[in-house]
């Protein structure tokens, strides 16, 4: 995580140093600068996205999408990995069984770190300010008990799922979808298949004999435990709040980061990290190219090209 933060914080320098050799990077630098200076609010657009994807907030989420479909849709179609990432692995031919890989969310550690930095006595103000921003009413207040409930839900989910991101003694697993029920008294393989078919739209449809892979069974155990303890409705409300906690800054970086971090200096520092992260996600290949140009001399780049060409011939 420290290496990632260092990489993101150096992105403006990397883009500036590389722009002469790769002029297209000026577009990336312009996007970064726009994010850093933009004062417009996109709350309406973010709320519409959330409503369409089963995450209405502060209103209760619509029940048309269950929490499992919400998680699958965000992870597979939008690369928004609230609890886990989800990838459909390529197959060599049409006769090979399809494989879906589940791995821990790569950003949950950062979210938990941010959450733990907010003293519980100040969380009420953070929550209330975000509520007012997204309720479009500066006079609106969260319903009684809502703040405590959502605080506890974040605390519980982080403590349950972060283990699968940090635990070194991992136990990977692969098995046909139909065998999922061997790992839980409440999990229904048919329920999982329905969510996969609806959100991933795999053709032909995923079958009970196709494979699910887990980088660590602690992830599966944690997800099943949360559903068993909390239930669908509570989980879906939690997902809406987690999405906002993680991504509300997209709607209004200046206002939300100030709410979360409590001081102008910290908000400015975090805005650079936030904007660099947005740019890196949108222009990943170009950003990697910028890093190569910025940190390797022309002679070193030619030497690397020569090595890669030799490897291609051997292959």
N, C-alpha and C positions, 0 to 999 in steps of 0.2 A: 504493500500500500504506500509506503514512503517513497519507493522508486517511482510509482505511478504519479504521485503528487509532484515530485521533482520534475518529471518529464513534462507534465502539463504546465507547471509554472514557467518553464523555459520555452514554451511554444512561441510566444511573441518574438523572442530573440532568434529562434530557429527559423521562423518564417521570414524575418527581415534579412537574415544573412543569406538565405537561399533564393530570394526573389530574383536577383540578377541572373542567376543561372537557369531558373525555372520561372519565367514570367507569369505562368498560370497561377502561381502561388499568391500573387497579389489579390486574386479573388478570395482566397482563403483568409488572407490577412484582413481584407475588407470585412468579411463576415465576422471575424473575431472582434474587430474594432466596433462594428455595429452593435454586437451583443454587449460590449463593455460600456457603450454610451447611450444605448436606446432607453428612452423613458416612457415609451408607449405601453399601455396595458393590453394584454391579450387574454384577460380573465374570461371574457365571453367565449372565445374560441376554445380555451382549455376546458371550460365547463361543458361545452357542447361535445367535445371529444369524450369526456368522462361519461356523459349521459349516454352516448351512443354505444359505449363499451362496458356498460353495466357498473359504472363507478360514480353515479350521481352523488354530489356532496355540496353543501351540507344536508340537502334533502336525502331521504333514504334511497338507496339504489333500487332501480326497477328489478322485479324478480324474473324478468324474461330471460336473463342470463344468470345461471348459477355461478358460484365462485370458481369452480373448476374450469368452466368455459372461459371465464374472465382471465384466469391465470394462463391458460393455454393460448388464447388469442393474443394477449399482450406479449408473451414470450416468443411465440412463433412468428407472428405477423408484424410486430412492432419492435422487437428486440428490447422490450421493457421487461426486465427479469425481476419481478417483485420478490418471488420466493425461490425461483430456480430459472435456469436457462433450458431451452428445449430445442433440439436440433434433429431433423430428419437426415440420417446418414445416407450417402449415396450407395446404390447397389450396382453390381457388375452386370446384371442382366434382369430380365423381367421375372425370372423364376426364383431369384434369391429373395429370402424373407426380408421385408422392410424392417428397419431398426430406428427406434427413437431414443435419443440419448438425453438423459436428465443430469444436469450438473448444478451445483450450488450457485446462487446469484453472486456475481463477481463484485457487486457494490454493496451488499448487505453489511459487510464489516464497516464500511464508511458511514452508512446510515446509522448503525448502532453507535459508532463513535460520536456522531453528531448528537444523537439522542441522549447519550450519557453525559455530554457536556452541558446539557440544559438542566439546571437544578430543578427538582420537582416543583418547588414553590414558584418557579418562574414559568413552568410549562403552561400553567393556566393562561398567562398573558400571551404567550406565543400562540396557543390554540385559539384564543379569543380574537386576536388580531387577524389570523388567517381566516377565521370564520367570518369576520366582518368583511374582509376583502372578497371572499367568494360568495357571500350571501348578498352582495351588492347593497348592504345596509350597514352604515356605521353605527346604527342604534341596535342592531340585532345582537342577541346573545345566545350561546349554545344552550340547548335544553338542559335542565337539571340532571346531573349525573353523567352527562355525555363526555365531559373532559376526563373524568376519572376512568371511565370505561375504556376510552380510546388510549389513554396513557397505559393502562394495564395490558391492553391488547398488544401494543407495540412492544412493551417489555417482555411479554410472554413469547411472542413470535420470535423476537431477536434471540432470546435465551435458548429457544428450542432449535432454531435453524442455523444459528451462527456456528454451532458445533460442527456441522457438516462442511463448513468452509475452512475450519482451522484444525480439525482433528487429523493428526498425522497417520494414525493407525486405521487407514480407510479400508473398507470392505466393499469393493466393487461387485456388481452382480449383473447378470443378463438372464432373462427367462421369457418365455412366451407370455403374452398379455393375460391369457386365461389363468396362469398360475399366480397372478397378483393376489388372489383371495387366500392363497396359502400364507401370506404375510400379514394378514389382518382379518379380524372377525367382522369388521364393518365395511371394508373396501369392496366395491363391486366392479369387476372387470368390465362388465357391460356398460356401466356408468362412465368409465374411463374411455371406452371405445366410442361411445356416443359423443363425448367432448372432443375427441380426436377427429372424428368424422366431421363434426360441425365446424370446428375452428381451423383445422389444418387443410381440409378439403383435398385429401390425398386420393389420387385416382390410379388404380382401382382402390376402393375403401380399405382402410387398415383392418386386418382380421385378428381374431383371437389367437391365431398361431404366429402372427408377426411378433417381433421381439422388442422388449423395452430394456434399456440399459441404464444403470445408475452408477455414477462415479463413486458413490459411497452409499451404502444402505442406510446410513444415518439420515440422509436426506429424505428418503422414502418414509422411514420411521417417524421423523419429525413432522412431515406433512400430514401423515395419517393421524398422528397424535393430536395435532391442532384441530383437524376436522372432527375427531371423536369428542374432544373436550368442548369445543365452541359451537359446532353446528353451522349449517350453511349460511343462515341469515347474519349471524354475528361475524362470520369470516368475511362475508362480502362487504359489510360495513367497515371492517378493519382494512380490507384491501383498498377501499376508496380513500380512507385516511392515510394509509401508507403511501399510496400513489401521490397524494398531495404533499405529504411530508417530504417525499423524495423529489418531486418534480414541480411543485408550485412555482419555483423560481422561473420556470419557462414562461409563465403568465406575466410576471413582472419582476425581473431579476433584482432591481434596486430595492423595491419595497419588501419583497419576501426575504431576501438575504439579510436585510437589516433586522427584520422580525426574528429570524432564526439565530443570528449571531450577536445581536444586542448592541453593537457599536459600529460606527461608520468605518473605522479602520479595518475591523475584522470582516465586515460586509464587502469592502472593496477587495480585500485579499481573496476572499472566497468567490467573489464574482469572476476574478481572473481564472481560478480553477474551474468554475462552472462553465464559463464561456469557452475555455480551452477544451474542456471535455465535449461540449456540443460540437465544436469545429472538428475535433479529432474523430468523433463518431460519424460525421457527415462526409469528411474527406480523408478517410483513413489512409488510402494508398498515396495520395498526394502528400499527406503529412509525413508518412514514412520516407517518401522521396526527399522531402525537405530536410529531414534528419540526416540522411545520407550525405546530401550536398553540404550541409552545414558543418558536419563533424568529420568528414573524410576529405582529404585533398584529392585533386584530380588524378594524381598518380596512383593514390590508394584505390580510387574508384575503378581505374583501368585494370589494376591488378586483380581486384575482386571480380570484374567482368571476365577476365581471362580464366580465373579459377572456375567460375560458373560455366563458361563455355566448355572447358575441359570436362567438367562433370556431366554436361549434357551429352557430349560425345560418348563417354563411357556408358551412360544409360542407354 
